[in-house]
Amino acid sequence: MKTKNEQQLLYINRINKVVDYIDDHLNKDLSLDKLAEIACFSTFHFHRVFSALLDETPNNYITRRRIEKIAGRLLFLRKDESLTNLALDSGFNSIHSFSRAFRRFYGMSASEFKKRGQKEFSKIGKTESKNGANNVSFEKYFYSMDNLKKWLKMKTTVEVKEMPELKMVQVRHQGSYKEIGKAFEVLMKWAGPRGLLNFPKTKMAGVYYDSPRVTDESKMQSSACITIEYDVEVSGQISKITIPSGKFAVGRFELKVDEFEKAWNSMSLWVPENNFEIRDGHFHEIYHNDAEQHPERKWVVDICIPVE
């Protein structure tokens, strides 16, 4: 008979599999029955466990992820790109169902969101109105677009290249990206006794599924990862993740902890400025050192954005 703690870890592992599946199949039909089957739960039990662990229902989670994915693309949508096609390719049945969901979530139409967001290159945060609806407040970044470009040139030369497949184990994290260190602590404690920490050959990586510009901080999803050389057994909070090989815009930086957000903003700006398009894929960073060993306590890191 499983202990209570073992049962909780089993539930976390199963729900993590579902979350990974959703993120990889947002443009597909994600029925409750299908997701419950992946989790090996009855439909009723799956809905209850998922809602308890993520603090939102499966349907709300799927809709939010689809809307936020589109919102992130809207900021850099080209004139020849169709919003209808973008909505349909992201899993909505029609432009009308997307429009209703988008307005309900952000309190404005997608076209207004795009116009305001592109004009200000804004950080978007949701605030609760008196009637419980989400409103959007626009807050300018501390750094202008020109300053971001200049800062990027001083810090790195961005290279677009084919990156090899990365096989890794992960611990999922929900919440502020600044707190992903907690997930890395869990991962390191698990990996050490299993002989998986063979630095510098072993690489640590962070995978980020949301943009702070469009997702509430408490809902942001990320993964703390390490590369593996061979297949390993996983359970509980530990699961496997593979980043397929593909084309990425890669910038190598030496960063203090408070510079990561600025580096990501600069890289996100570099992509459309240099006539590349963001494709579906894993936004991630690969760490090449331990900042504690650096004379200036800086991380040597590659920021990798999937492009086509």
TAPESUL-V364047 format. One line per field, one symbol per residue. ss: DSSP state (~ for helix, > for strand, _ for the rest). A space follows every 50 residues. Layout:
ss = ???
//
This chain:
ss = ___~~~~~~~~~~~~~~~~~~~~~_______~~~~~~~~___~~~~~~~~ ~~~~___~~~~~~~~~~~~~~~~~________~~~~~~~_____~~~~~~ ~~~~~~___~~~~~~~~~~~__>>>>>>_____>>>>>>_____~~~~~~ ~~~~~___>>>>>__>>>>>>>>>__~~~_~~~~~~~~~~~~________ ___>>>>>________~~~_>>>>>>>__________>>>>>>__>>>>> >>>>>_~~~~~~~~~~~~~~~~~____>____>>>>>___~~~_____>> >>>>>>>_
//
